[in-house]
Amino acid sequence: MNELYELLRAQEIALHAPSVRNAAAELNSLLAPGFREFGKSGYVYDREQVMSALRQETEQKQVIVYEFQCQVLSDNVALVTYRSKCGNPIMGALRSSIWQKNSPGWQMVFHQGTIAQSEQVTAT
């Protein structure tokens, strides 16, 4: 696995961690200005809406990430796709993110979550 794959995988997983979701400084470093999300709810969110919602979360859910892939689109842009599952009952999602290398480092500029069937697999 290459260095970029490992970095973006770690950053994606970090965004599911309550310690990151509740920390404005962490979110500022991971989410680029102009960030947008197409949520699995069907709503579109901007950076400020996402950051505000994440900081207000109180429920801690373990998110399992699997089938993680990273496709380099250019020297400074990468597409990440993966499946996730969490909750009880278990909810599965297909996820995709576009990451861009900016002056602070690699930042997410777009994310989409789509509800999907959860499969019985182990985390990778």
N, CA, C and O atoms as a DFTB+ gen file, in Angstrom:
496 C
 N C O
     1  1       0.843      -1.177       0.000
     2  2       0.000       0.000       0.000
     3  2       0.893       1.248       0.000
     4  3       1.950       1.266       0.631
     5  1       0.465       2.260      -0.696
     6  2       1.321       3.439      -0.760
     7  2       1.031       4.439       0.359
     8  3       0.033       4.330       1.071
     9  1       1.909       5.393       0.489
    10  2       1.846       6.382       1.566
    11  2       0.556       7.207       1.520
    12  3      -0.051       7.452       2.562
    13  1       0.131       7.635       0.335
    14  2      -1.095       8.429       0.217
    15  2      -2.312       7.612       0.632
    16  3      -3.179       8.113       1.347
    17  1      -2.383       6.363       0.193
    18  2      -3.467       5.465       0.587
    19  2      -3.563       5.418       2.114
    20  3      -4.643       5.597       2.678
    21  1      -2.442       5.179       2.772
    22  2      -2.432       5.052       4.232
    23  2      -2.828       6.367       4.910
    24  3      -3.571       6.358       5.892
    25  1      -2.340       7.487       4.395
    26  2      -2.673       8.786       4.971
    27  2      -4.164       9.083       4.859
    28  3      -4.800       9.447       5.848
    29  1      -4.727       8.930       3.653
    30  2      -6.140       9.254       3.458
    31  2      -7.051       8.280       4.182
    32  3      -8.111       8.670       4.671
    33  1      -6.652       7.024       4.256
    34  2      -7.429       6.037       5.022
    35  2      -7.460       6.453       6.495
    36  3      -8.517       6.431       7.126
    37  1      -6.318       6.826       7.032
    38  2      -6.254       7.260       8.432
    39  2      -7.088       8.516       8.666
    40  3      -7.760       8.631       9.690
    41  1      -7.049       9.454       7.725
    42  2      -7.838      10.688       7.877
    43  2      -9.332      10.405       7.773
    44  3     -10.117      10.980       8.527
    45  1      -9.740       9.535       6.860
    46  2     -11.161       9.163       6.760
    47  2     -11.631       8.523       8.061
    48  3     -12.688       8.873       8.585
    49  1     -10.842       7.585       8.580
    50  2     -11.218       6.903       9.819
    51  2     -11.241       7.896      10.977
    52  3     -12.115       7.816      11.840
    53  1     -10.300       8.823      11.005
    54  2     -10.266       9.835      12.061
    55  2     -11.550      10.657      12.075
    56  3     -12.035      11.037      13.140
    57  1     -12.097      10.930      10.901
    58  2     -13.328      11.730      10.833
    59  2     -14.536      11.007      11.432
    60  3     -15.576      11.629      11.651
    61  1     -14.417       9.723      11.696
    62  2     -15.483       8.979      12.374
    63  2     -15.278       8.952      13.894
    64  3     -16.176       8.535      14.626
    65  1     -14.126       9.385      14.369
    66  2     -13.799       9.337      15.794
    67  2     -14.398      10.535      16.534
    68  3     -14.255      11.670      16.080
    69  1     -15.069      10.297      17.667
    70  2     -15.644      11.406      18.438
    71  2     -14.616      12.467      18.829
    72  3     -14.947      13.653      18.858
    73  1     -13.389      12.074      19.126
    74  2     -12.372      13.044      19.531
    75  2     -12.041      14.027      18.410
    76  3     -11.656      15.165      18.680
    77  1     -12.186      13.600      17.164
    78  2     -11.955      14.478      16.019
    79  2     -13.228      15.230      15.672
    80  3     -13.186      16.427      15.389
    81  1     -14.350      14.541      15.694
    82  2     -15.632      15.154      15.333
    83  2     -15.986      16.318      16.262
    84  3     -16.685      17.247      15.857
    85  1     -15.503      16.267      17.509
    86  2     -15.818      17.307      18.489
    87  2     -14.736      18.372      18.608
    88  3     -14.828      19.245      19.471
    89  1     -13.721      18.317      17.765
    90  2     -12.595      19.251      17.870
    91  2     -12.550      20.165      16.652
    92  3     -12.262      19.724      15.539
    93  1     -12.836      21.435      16.875
    94  2     -12.864      22.404      15.772
    95  2     -11.530      22.466      15.041
    96  3     -11.510      22.541      13.812
    97  1     -10.421      22.439      15.764
    98  2      -9.103      22.536      15.126
    99  2      -8.850      21.342      14.210
   100  3      -8.326      21.505      13.108
   101  1      -9.215      20.162      14.654
   102  2      -9.044      18.956      13.836
   103  2      -9.905      19.048      12.578
   104  3      -9.435      18.758      11.477
   105  1     -11.151      19.448      12.739
   106  2     -12.054      19.552      11.589
   107  2     -11.560      20.618      10.608
   108  3     -11.635      20.429       9.394
   109  1     -11.059      21.730      11.134
   110  2     -10.515      22.789      10.269
   111  2      -9.359      22.282       9.424
   112  3      -9.202      22.685       8.272
   113  1      -8.550      21.400       9.996
   114  2      -7.400      20.901       9.239
   115  2      -7.798      19.832       8.228
   116  3      -7.108      19.656       7.224
   117  1      -8.893      19.115       8.466
   118  2      -9.292      18.019       7.574
   119  2     -10.300      18.431       6.500
   120  3     -10.303      17.858       5.410
   121  1     -11.151      19.411       6.791
   122  2     -12.178      19.831       5.834
   123  2     -11.772      21.147       5.186
   124  3     -11.561      22.148       5.871
   125  1     -11.666      21.140       3.878
   126  2     -11.222      22.317       3.132
   127  2     -12.285      23.412       3.119
   128  3     -13.479      23.120       3.190
   129  1     -11.854      24.674       3.030
   130  2     -12.823      25.738       2.778
   131  2     -13.566      25.395       1.481
   132  3     -12.953      24.939       0.515
   133  1     -14.850      25.608       1.461
   134  2     -15.648      25.263       0.291
   135  2     -16.134      23.823       0.297
   136  3     -16.794      23.394      -0.650
   137  1     -15.816      23.059       1.357
   138  2     -16.257      21.673       1.470
   139  2     -17.772      21.567       1.324
   140  3     -18.521      22.423       1.796
   141  1     -18.211      20.484       0.650
   142  2     -19.648      20.162       0.522
   143  2     -19.848      18.684       0.764
   144  3     -18.970      17.870       0.477
   145  1     -21.010      18.342       1.294
   146  2     -21.362      16.940       1.509
   147  2     -22.759      16.676       0.990
   148  3     -23.694      17.433       1.254
   149  1     -22.886      15.582       0.243
   150  2     -24.199      15.038      -0.112
   151  2     -24.432      13.917       0.889
   152  3     -23.852      12.839       0.763
   153  1     -25.279      14.164       1.883
   154  2     -25.484      13.208       2.959
   155  2     -26.343      12.031       2.541
   156  3     -27.105      12.099       1.576
   157  1     -26.198      10.937       3.302
   158  2     -27.025       9.765       3.020
   159  2     -28.496      10.065       3.296
   160  3     -29.376       9.298       2.906
   161  1     -28.756      11.186       3.973
   162  2     -30.127      11.642       4.227
   163  2     -30.758      12.247       2.977
   164  3     -31.976      12.411       2.904
   165  1     -29.912      12.581       1.984
   166  2     -30.404      13.242       0.781
   167  2     -30.234      14.752       0.823
   168  3     -30.538      15.436      -0.154
   169  1     -29.755      15.276       1.937
   170  2     -29.532      16.710       2.068
   171  2     -28.106      17.076       1.648
   172  3     -27.201      16.242       1.675
   173  1     -27.928      18.344       1.260
   174  2     -26.614      18.876       0.910
   175  2     -26.182      19.799       2.051
   176  3     -26.951      20.643       2.512
   177  1     -24.933      19.620       2.496
   178  2     -24.411      20.393       3.616
   179  2     -23.140      21.117       3.198
   180  3     -22.364      20.613       2.385
   181  1     -22.930      22.322       3.768
   182  2     -21.663      23.012       3.546
   183  2     -20.743      22.751       4.740
   184  3     -21.124      22.081       5.700
   185  1     -19.554      23.282       4.664
   186  2     -18.530      23.019       5.685
   187  2     -18.992      23.426       7.081
   188  3     -18.844      22.664       8.036
   189  1     -19.548      24.616       7.193
   190  2     -19.964      25.107       8.513
   191  2     -21.089      24.257       9.097
   192  3     -21.090      23.983      10.297
   193  1     -22.041      23.836       8.273
   194  2     -23.127      22.985       8.754
   195  2     -22.592      21.645       9.257
   196  3     -23.015      21.157      10.305
   197  1     -21.671      21.059       8.515
   198  2     -21.101      19.767       8.905
   199  2     -20.297      19.914      10.188
   200  3     -20.445      19.111      11.110
   201  1     -19.450      20.928      10.254
   202  2     -18.631      21.119      11.447
   203  2     -19.497      21.360      12.681
   204  3     -19.207      20.826      13.751
   205  1     -20.540      22.144      12.547
   206  2     -21.435      22.412      13.664
   207  2     -22.147      21.136      14.117
   208  3     -22.223      20.852      15.312
   209  1     -22.662      20.376      13.162
   210  2     -23.372      19.133      13.501
   211  2     -22.438      18.125      14.162
   212  3     -22.826      17.475      15.133
   213  1     -21.221      17.983      13.656
   214  2     -20.274      17.027      14.231
   215  2     -19.886      17.416      15.654
   216  3     -19.775      16.550      16.521
   217  1     -19.679      18.699      15.900
   218  2     -19.289      19.140      17.241
   219  2     -20.410      18.962      18.257
   220  3     -20.152      18.915      19.460
   221  1     -21.652      18.861      17.785
   222  2     -22.784      18.719      18.699
   223  2     -23.155      17.256      18.971
   224  3     -24.007      16.981      19.816
   225  1     -22.524      16.324      18.265
   226  2     -22.847      14.909      18.469
   227  2     -22.522      14.478      19.898
   228  3     -21.482      14.834      20.452
   229  1     -23.424      13.715      20.470
   230  2     -23.184      13.167      21.805
   231  2     -23.101      11.641      21.777
   232  3     -22.448      11.044      22.633
   233  1     -23.747      11.014      20.816
   234  2     -23.745       9.558      20.715
   235  2     -22.459       9.099      20.034
   236  3     -22.070       9.626      18.992
   237  1     -21.808       8.112      20.636
   238  2     -20.590       7.567      20.067
   239  2     -20.906       6.238      19.394
   240  3     -21.320       5.282      20.049
   241  1     -20.707       6.190      18.093
   242  2     -20.943       4.977      17.321
   243  2     -19.622       4.469      16.775
   244  3     -18.802       5.247      16.287
   245  1     -19.418       3.164      16.859
   246  2     -18.234       2.595      16.235
   247  2     -18.538       2.399      14.758
   248  3     -19.491       1.707      14.401
   249  1     -17.731       3.004      13.906
   250  2     -17.896       2.887      12.465
   251  2     -16.825       1.939      11.949
   252  3     -15.634       2.129      12.197
   253  1     -17.266       0.923      11.233
   254  2     -16.343      -0.040      10.631
   255  2     -16.192       0.324       9.163
   256  3     -17.176       0.462       8.436
   257  1     -14.941       0.476       8.742
   258  2     -14.600       0.862       7.367
   259  2     -14.007      -0.348       6.663
   260  3     -13.124      -1.015       7.203
   261  1     -14.496      -0.634       5.446
   262  2     -13.949      -1.755       4.681
   263  2     -14.068      -1.485       3.189
   264  3     -14.758      -0.556       2.769
   265  1     -13.397      -2.298       2.400
   266  2     -13.312      -2.130       0.937
   267  2     -12.815      -0.736       0.568
   268  3     -13.318      -0.108      -0.363
   269  1     -11.822      -0.268       1.312
   270  2     -11.261       1.061       1.114
   271  2     -10.402       1.090      -0.152
   272  3      -9.558       0.218      -0.361
   273  1     -10.626       2.098      -0.989
   274  2      -9.836       2.277      -2.205
   275  2      -9.461       3.746      -2.353
   276  3     -10.204       4.637      -1.942
   277  1      -8.305       3.978      -2.942
   278  2      -7.831       5.338      -3.190
   279  2      -7.349       5.418      -4.625
   280  3      -6.477       4.654      -5.040
   281  1      -7.919       6.346      -5.381
   282  2      -7.535       6.540      -6.775
   283  2      -6.969       7.949      -6.926
   284  3      -7.658       8.932      -6.652
   285  1      -5.725       8.044      -7.357
   286  2      -5.088       9.338      -7.575
   287  2      -5.600       9.898      -8.897
   288  3      -5.472       9.264      -9.945
   289  1      -6.186      11.102      -8.832
   290  2      -6.737      11.737     -10.031
   291  2      -5.747      12.729     -10.643
   292  3      -5.757      12.959     -11.852
   293  1      -4.900      13.310      -9.806
   294  2      -3.817      14.200     -10.259
   295  2      -2.810      14.276      -9.125
   296  3      -2.983      13.617      -8.099
   297  1      -1.771      15.061      -9.294
   298  2      -0.765      15.180      -8.229
   299  2      -1.363      15.681      -6.916
   300  3      -0.870      15.352      -5.837
   301  1      -2.417      16.469      -7.013
   302  2      -2.984      17.112      -5.829
   303  2      -4.421      16.713      -5.519
   304  3      -5.044      17.322      -4.649
   305  1      -4.963      15.715      -6.199
   306  2      -6.359      15.319      -5.989
   307  2      -6.465      13.801      -5.979
   308  3      -5.868      13.115      -6.809
   309  1      -7.247      13.284      -5.014
   310  2      -7.466      11.839      -4.930
   311  2      -8.929      11.561      -4.604
   312  3      -9.579      12.327      -3.893
   313  1      -9.431      10.458      -5.133
   314  2     -10.783       9.977      -4.863
   315  2     -10.670       8.775      -3.944
   316  3      -9.925       7.834      -4.220
   317  1     -11.412       8.814      -2.855
   318  2     -11.458       7.711      -1.906
   319  2     -12.866       7.145      -1.916
   320  3     -13.840       7.897      -1.879
   321  1     -12.980       5.818      -1.967
   322  2     -14.281       5.156      -1.860
   323  2     -14.164       4.019      -0.857
   324  3     -13.115       3.386      -0.733
   325  1     -15.257       3.772      -0.143
   326  2     -15.284       2.670       0.815
   327  2     -16.707       2.394       1.256
   328  3     -17.631       3.156       0.973
   329  1     -16.857       1.286       1.956
   330  2     -18.116       0.935       2.600
   331  2     -17.935       1.129       4.100
   332  3     -16.831       1.002       4.629
   333  1     -19.032       1.437       4.769
   334  2     -18.994       1.534       6.223
   335  2     -20.248       0.900       6.793
   336  3     -21.265       0.749       6.115
   337  1     -20.141       0.534       8.059
   338  2     -21.323       0.074       8.782
   339  2     -21.189       0.494      10.231
   340  3     -20.093       0.563      10.787
   341  1     -22.335       0.771      10.823
   342  2     -22.349       1.169      12.228
   343  2     -23.777       1.056      12.754
   344  3     -24.729       0.882      11.994
   345  1     -23.895       1.162      14.070
   346  2     -25.191       1.250      14.722
   347  2     -25.832      -0.077      15.042
   348  3     -25.336      -1.149      14.694
   349  1     -26.960       0.042      15.720
   350  2     -27.781      -1.104      16.059
   351  2     -29.232      -0.664      15.932
   352  3     -29.717       0.045      16.814
   353  1     -29.947      -1.047      14.882
   354  2     -29.534      -2.030      13.881
   355  2     -28.412      -1.471      12.995
   356  3     -28.249      -0.258      12.860
   357  1     -27.663      -2.369      12.410
   358  2     -26.528      -1.986      11.584
   359  2     -27.007      -1.272      10.332
   360  3     -27.888      -1.754       9.620
   361  1     -26.403      -0.103      10.073
   362  2     -26.701       0.651       8.861
   363  2     -25.447       0.674       8.000
   364  3     -24.371       1.045       8.469
   365  1     -25.586       0.282       6.760
   366  2     -24.461       0.300       5.830
   367  2     -24.521       1.520       4.943
   368  3     -25.591       2.075       4.692
   369  1     -23.349       1.935       4.466
   370  2     -23.275       3.083       3.564
   371  2     -22.131       2.898       2.583
   372  3     -21.089       2.329       2.907
   373  1     -22.353       3.392       1.382
   374  2     -21.287       3.559       0.393
   375  2     -20.810       4.989       0.562
   376  3     -21.622       5.910       0.644
   377  1     -19.500       5.182       0.615
   378  2     -18.972       6.523       0.849
   379  2     -17.919       6.866      -0.200
   380  3     -17.155       6.008      -0.644
   381  1     -17.900       8.124      -0.580
   382  2     -16.866       8.611      -1.492
   383  2     -16.460      10.005      -1.042
   384  3     -17.282      10.803      -0.595
   385  1     -15.169      10.271      -1.174
   386  2     -14.620      11.572      -0.793
   387  2     -13.584      11.999      -1.816
   388  3     -12.855      11.182      -2.378
   389  1     -13.543      13.289      -2.038
   390  2     -12.483      13.864      -2.864
   391  2     -11.578      14.653      -1.929
   392  3     -12.028      15.518      -1.177
   393  1     -10.285      14.329      -1.997
   394  2      -9.264      14.972      -1.178
   395  2      -8.358      15.795      -2.079
   396  3      -8.014      15.380      -3.186
   397  1      -7.976      16.973      -1.584
   398  2      -7.093      17.868      -2.339
   399  2      -5.916      18.268      -1.454
   400  3      -6.084      18.560      -0.270
   401  1      -4.735      18.275      -2.043
   402  2      -3.552      18.701      -1.300
   403  2      -3.487      20.217      -1.323
   404  3      -3.295      20.823      -2.378
   405  1      -3.646      20.824      -0.164
   406  2      -3.614      22.269       0.009
   407  2      -2.423      22.622       0.893
   408  3      -1.679      21.732       1.306
   409  1      -2.231      23.893       1.186
   410  2      -1.084      24.300       1.997
   411  2      -1.055      23.626       3.370
   412  3       0.032      23.311       3.852
   413  1      -2.213      23.388       4.032
   414  2      -2.131      22.687       5.329
   415  2      -1.920      21.174       5.193
   416  3      -1.664      20.497       6.188
   417  1      -2.023      20.648       3.989
   418  2      -1.924      19.200       3.769
   419  2      -3.139      18.714       2.995
   420  3      -3.830      19.501       2.346
   421  1      -3.396      17.410       3.067
   422  2      -4.533      16.834       2.351
   423  2      -5.821      17.148       3.104
   424  3      -5.955      16.842       4.289
   425  1      -6.776      17.771       2.387
   426  2      -8.065      18.143       2.961
   427  2      -9.202      17.600       2.100
   428  3      -9.095      17.514       0.876
   429  1     -10.280      17.243       2.765
   430  2     -11.465      16.756       2.072
   431  2     -12.229      17.944       1.503
   432  3     -12.526      18.898       2.222
   433  1     -12.551      17.886       0.200
   434  2     -13.316      18.960      -0.431
   435  2     -14.748      18.536      -0.730
   436  3     -15.624      19.378      -0.925
   437  1     -14.983      17.220      -0.765
   438  2     -16.330      16.703      -1.056
   439  2     -16.488      15.332      -0.421
   440  3     -15.545      14.542      -0.373
   441  1     -17.698      15.058       0.069
   442  2     -18.015      13.731       0.608
   443  2     -19.456      13.398       0.253
   444  3     -20.331      14.264       0.242
   445  1     -19.682      12.116      -0.037
   446  2     -21.041      11.637      -0.279
   447  2     -21.225      10.314       0.435
   448  3     -20.365       9.435       0.370
   449  1     -22.348      10.178       1.115
   450  2     -22.734       8.921       1.735
   451  2     -24.056       8.465       1.145
   452  3     -24.994       9.253       1.019
   453  1     -24.128       7.194       0.786
   454  2     -25.338       6.621       0.209
   455  2     -25.708       5.381       1.006
   456  3     -24.870       4.498       1.191
   457  1     -26.935       5.295       1.478
   458  2     -27.373       4.127       2.228
   459  2     -27.228       2.884       1.359
   460  3     -27.585       2.885       0.181
   461  1     -26.696       1.825       1.963
   462  2     -26.474       0.569       1.239
   463  2     -26.652      -0.591       2.201
   464  3     -26.614      -0.418       3.420
   465  1     -26.845      -1.751       1.650
   466  2     -26.925      -2.950       2.457
   467  2     -25.583      -3.177       3.137
   468  3     -24.532      -3.036       2.513
   469  1     -25.622      -3.523       4.392
   470  2     -24.395      -3.850       5.119
   471  2     -24.107      -5.319       4.935
   472  3     -25.006      -6.159       4.989
   473  1     -22.833      -5.621       4.714
   474  2     -22.423      -6.994       4.512
   475  2     -21.664      -7.476       5.734
   476  3     -21.090      -6.664       6.460
   477  1     -21.651      -8.749       5.971
   478  2     -20.900      -9.320       7.078
   479  2     -19.438      -9.433       6.698
   480  3     -19.035     -10.406       6.061
   481  1     -18.639      -8.449       7.082
   482  2     -17.206      -8.471       6.792
   483  2     -16.470      -7.930       8.005
   484  3     -17.085      -7.346       8.898
   485  1     -15.186      -8.116       8.041
   486  2     -14.368      -7.560       9.111
   487  2     -13.734      -6.280       8.613
   488  3     -13.575      -6.074       7.409
   489  1     -13.370      -5.418       9.558
   490  2     -12.739      -4.151       9.212
   491  2     -11.355      -4.401       8.635
   492  3     -10.679      -5.364       8.997
   493  1     -10.936      -3.501       7.714
   494  2      -9.584      -3.583       7.148
   495  2      -8.779      -2.403       7.585
   496  3      -7.610      -2.282       7.217
